[in-house]
Amino acid sequence: MAGSSGGSSGGKKKARIEIIPLIDVIFFLLATFVLFTLSLNKSGGVAGIALPASDTGENRDPAGTVTISVTETGTIAWNKDFISLSEFIDRLKTYKVAEPDGRILINGDENALFNAALYVFDEARKTGFQKVFIETKVRPAGK
């Protein structure tokens, strides 16, 4: 028994597929897909607003507009910044001076009080804006 070593055999190792790195890659791809999908949202308003659906709605590009969001609780946001009512009036006047032909896009939650959205609409018109739009979801055909 001279020359035989007890532990190693001269055979080949069997190939194995490691599952842990595969799971890591799948989670990375999933996270990338989710982040990419979220970046496709073109709305300039605050996140979490459930827009009402409309049969006559159009896909409108909000670029070049100021988005005023009215939340379910009646709070107002200018683009993505929550503001008070007095600050809202000041920002409207400042925006009118800077952009006389500017556009206002009202982004209201479907459960928001109607009078809160109407207040935003009225104040924008009183300030002199002629292009005031209401953002909705386009309802799929047949529903």
URDANOR-V487685 format. One record per residue. RES is the residue in one letter. SS is DSSP state (hx for helix, st for strand, lp for the rest). Layout:
res={RES,RES}
ss={SS,SS}
This chain:
res={M,A,G,S,S,G,G,S,S,G,G,K,K,K,A,R,I,E,I,I,P,L,I,D,V,I,F,F,L,L,A,T,F,V,L,F,T,L,S,L,N,K,S,G,G,V,A,G,I,A,L,P,A,S,D,T,G,E,N,R,D,P,A,G,T,V,T,I,S,V,T,E,T,G,T,I,A,W,N,K,D,F,I,S,L,S,E,F,I,D,R,L,K,T,Y,K,V,A,E,P,D,G,R,I,L,I,N,G,D,E,N,A,L,F,N,A,A,L,Y,V,F,D,E,A,R,K,T,G,F,Q,K,V,F,I,E,T,K,V,R,P,A,G,K}
ss={lp,lp,lp,lp,lp,lp,lp,lp,lp,lp,lp,lp,lp,lp,lp,lp,lp,lp,hx,hx,hx,hx,hx,hx,hx,hx,hx,hx,hx,hx,hx,hx,hx,hx,hx,hx,hx,hx,hx,lp,lp,lp,lp,lp,lp,lp,lp,lp,lp,lp,st,lp,st,st,lp,lp,lp,lp,lp,lp,lp,lp,lp,lp,st,st,st,st,st,st,lp,lp,lp,lp,lp,st,st,st,lp,lp,st,st,st,lp,hx,hx,hx,hx,hx,hx,hx,hx,hx,hx,hx,hx,hx,hx,lp,lp,lp,lp,st,st,st,st,st,st,st,lp,lp,lp,lp,hx,hx,hx,hx,hx,hx,hx,hx,hx,hx,hx,hx,hx,hx,lp,lp,lp,st,st,st,st,lp,lp,st,st,lp,lp,lp,lp,lp}
